Amino acid sequence: MEIHNPLQLLPLMSNMKLKEQPKVPCQMETEVDRISNLPGHIIDKILSLVTLRDAVRTCILSSVNFEKTFLLSTVSIGLYVNIGNDHELTLGTTSKLIKFFASLPSIQRLEIQSFFLKFLAADMVPRRLPSACMDLNYLSLRIYFNDMDECLAALCILRSSPCLLELELLARPDEQPAPKGVAKNLQEEDYQNCFFTQLRFVKIAGIFGVPRELNFINFLLANSPMLERMTVKPATQDGGWEMLKELLRFRRASVHAEIIYLDP
């Protein structure tokens, strides 16, 4: 049977014992309880297919034990809610970054979409994860470069991914930019101790050429000795020539690295 929606598996579990209903059950809680009782490999399959929007709507994040996701190798996850106003979306009291990656020790391909990086960066962000993501070779991040916490979270993930081969950074414009003079700037020490000895390909899209975006690009070029190609696609043609000149001035750790500039 071909499964397009992971929740299609739930009717097959009709003989499983349900947990006691709370006084105010969240939507589809009986189905989520069934997920919690499934074997680990079936939970892996469901979590690899379901979007976080459905997971939040059905309370999967609070009901499924993330310790059962150790065998997941590919995850694409996004959050399509107002992070700033929803304080109930949490994976626990410890660092969200640490807890999220602790549940995915075998991850090979990871896509963090929409506002999920902002969610992971909402509390304490370590410089490096306790355990490196040794199998992670592809990473895609949707990031708002003007949010320092998101940038620090991205740096934490990158420091903890020594075998990364391919990186995609998709700039996310924010609905309410921070007032001028309020945003903090990343310091030189924030970029230290982060080398990409295996990174071959980088794709960056949706940028406007602001200093923090260019500093991040400069950092990647200067610390990727095996880089073969970096593709940059801005969000608009405005200032494109100046951005290109700036990119070509950056020092490259790899003598073979080429920068490909694509029109928006």
C-alpha positions in Angstrom: 0.0 0.0 0.0 1.4 3.4 -1.0 1.2 6.0 1.8 1.0 9.6 0.9 -0.2 10.8 4.3 1.5 9.2 7.3 -1.7 9.5 9.3 -3.3 6.9 6.9 -1.4 4.4 9.1 -3.5 5.1 12.1 -6.7 3.2 11.2 -4.6 0.1 10.9 -3.9 0.4 14.6 -7.5 -0.1 15.8 -6.7 -2.9 18.2 -4.1 -0.9 20.1 -5.0 0.3 23.6 -5.4 4.0 23.9 -4.2 6.2 26.8 -6.7 7.7 29.2 -8.2 10.8 27.7 -7.3 14.1 29.3 -10.0 16.5 30.3 -9.2 18.8 27.4 -7.8 16.6 24.6 -6.0 18.2 21.7 -7.1 17.5 18.2 -6.7 13.9 17.0 -5.1 12.9 20.3 -6.2 9.3 20.1 -4.4 8.9 16.8 -1.3 10.5 18.3 -1.5 8.1 21.3 -1.4 5.2 18.8 1.7 6.6 17.2 3.4 6.7 20.6 2.8 2.9 21.0 4.1 2.0 17.6 7.4 0.2 17.0 10.3 2.4 16.5 10.8 1.8 12.8 7.2 2.7 12.1 7.5 5.9 14.1 10.6 6.7 12.1 8.6 6.4 8.8 5.8 8.5 10.1 8.0 11.3 11.4 10.0 11.3 8.1 6.8 12.1 6.2 4.7 14.3 8.4 5.2 18.1 8.3 5.7 19.9 11.6 2.6 21.9 10.9 0.6 18.7 11.1 2.7 17.6 14.1 1.9 20.7 16.0 -1.8 20.5 15.0 -2.1 16.9 16.2 0.2 17.3 19.3 2.7 14.8 17.9 5.7 16.7 19.3 4.4 16.5 22.8 3.2 12.9 22.6 5.9 11.0 20.6 9.1 10.0 22.3 11.9 11.5 20.2 14.2 8.8 21.6 12.6 6.5 19.0 13.9 8.4 16.0 17.6 7.2 16.2 17.5 5.5 12.8 16.1 8.4 10.7 18.5 9.3 7.9 16.5 12.0 6.1 14.4 14.7 7.7 12.7 17.7 6.2 11.0 19.9 8.9 9.4 23.3 8.9 7.3 25.4 11.2 4.5 27.5 9.8 3.3 29.4 12.9 4.0 32.6 14.7 6.9 31.6 16.8 7.0 34.8 18.8 3.5 34.4 20.1 3.2 30.7 20.6 5.0 29.8 23.9 3.6 26.3 24.0 5.7 25.0 21.2 8.6 23.4 23.0 10.6 20.2 22.9 11.5 20.5 26.6 13.4 22.6 29.1 16.8 21.9 27.8 18.3 23.5 24.7 16.0 22.8 21.7 19.0 22.4 19.4 20.6 19.8 21.7 17.4 17.8 22.2 16.5 17.9 18.5 19.8 16.6 17.3 20.2 14.1 20.1 17.2 12.4 18.7 18.7 12.2 15.2 22.2 10.7 15.7 22.1 9.0 12.3 20.8 11.9 10.2 22.4 12.1 6.7 20.2 14.7 5.0 18.5 17.5 6.9 16.2 20.3 5.7 15.2 23.0 8.2 12.5 25.0 6.6 10.3 28.0 7.2 10.6 29.2 10.9 12.0 26.0 12.5 15.5 27.4 12.9 14.0 30.4 14.8 12.2 27.9 17.0 15.4 26.0 17.7 17.3 29.2 18.5 14.6 30.5 20.9 16.5 29.4 24.0 20.1 28.6 24.9 22.3 28.0 21.8 25.6 26.2 22.5 28.7 26.8 20.4 28.8 23.1 19.5 26.5 20.1 20.0 27.6 17.6 22.6 27.8 14.9 19.9 28.9 15.6 16.4 26.6 14.8 13.4 29.1 12.4 11.8 26.7 11.1 9.1 25.3 14.5 8.1 26.4 15.2 4.5 23.6 17.5 3.2 22.1 20.5 5.1 19.5 23.0 4.0 18.7 26.0 6.3 16.0 28.6 5.9 17.6 31.5 7.8 16.9 35.1 8.6 20.4 36.5 8.6 19.5 39.7 10.6 18.5 37.5 13.6 21.7 36.9 15.5 20.3 33.9 17.4 19.4 32.2 14.1 22.9 32.8 12.9 24.5 31.4 16.1 22.2 28.4 15.8 23.3 27.8 12.2 27.0 28.2 13.3 26.4 25.6 16.0 25.0 23.1 13.5 27.8 23.8 11.1 30.5 23.3 13.8 28.9 20.0 14.7 28.8 18.7 11.1 32.4 17.8 10.2 31.5 15.5 7.3 29.2 18.0 5.5 29.5 17.9 1.7 26.7 20.1 0.5 25.2 23.2 2.2 22.2 25.3 1.1 21.3 28.6 2.8 17.9 30.1 1.9 17.5 33.6 3.2 14.1 34.2 4.8 12.9 37.8 4.9 11.3 38.7 8.3 7.9 40.2 8.5 8.9 42.7 11.2 12.6 43.7 10.8 14.3 44.8 14.0 14.7 48.6 14.3 18.0 50.1 13.2 20.6 50.1 15.9 18.8 47.4 17.9 20.2 44.2 16.2 23.4 42.8 17.7 26.3 42.0 15.4 28.2 38.7 15.3 31.7 39.0 16.6 34.9 37.5 15.2 35.0 34.9 17.9 31.6 33.7 16.9 33.1 32.4 13.6 36.2 30.8 15.3 36.9 27.0 15.4 34.7 26.2 12.5 36.4 24.5 9.5 34.7 22.6 6.7 37.3 20.1 5.5 34.8 18.1 3.4 32.4 20.8 2.1 32.3 20.8 -1.7 29.2 22.7 -2.7 27.4 25.7 -1.3 24.2 27.3 -2.6 23.0 30.6 -1.2 19.7 32.2 -2.4 17.4 35.1 -1.5 20.1 37.4 -0.1 20.1 41.2 -0.4 23.8 41.8 0.1 23.6 43.2 3.6 26.8 43.0 5.7 25.7 40.0 7.8 24.9 38.0 4.7 28.2 38.9 3.1 30.2 38.2 6.3 28.6 34.7 6.4 29.7 34.1 2.8 33.2 35.4 3.5 33.4 33.0 6.5 32.4 30.0 4.4 34.9 30.8 1.6 37.7 31.3 4.1 37.1 28.0 6.0 36.3 25.5 3.2 39.6 24.3 1.7 37.9 21.6 -0.4 35.1 23.8 -1.8 34.5 23.4 -5.5 31.5 25.6 -6.2 29.5 28.3 -4.5 26.3 29.4 -6.2 24.8 32.8 -5.2 21.4 34.0 -6.2 20.2 37.3 -4.8 16.6 38.2 -4.1 16.7 41.3 -6.3 18.7 42.8 -9.1 19.2 46.0 -7.1 22.9 46.3 -6.2 23.7 43.1 -7.9 26.9 44.4 -9.5 28.3 45.7 -6.3 27.5 42.4 -4.5 29.3 40.5 -7.2 32.4 42.7 -6.9 32.3 42.2 -3.1 32.1 38.4 -3.5 35.0 38.3 -5.9 37.2 40.1 -3.4 36.7 37.5 -0.7 39.7 35.3 0.1 39.1 31.6 -0.7 40.7 28.7 1.2 40.2 26.5 -1.9 42.2 27.4 -5.0 39.6 25.5 -7.0 36.5 27.2 -5.7 34.4 29.0 -8.3 31.6 31.5 -7.5 28.6 31.3 -9.8 26.4 34.4 -9.6 22.8 33.8 -10.8 20.3 36.5 -11.7 17.2 36.6 -9.5 
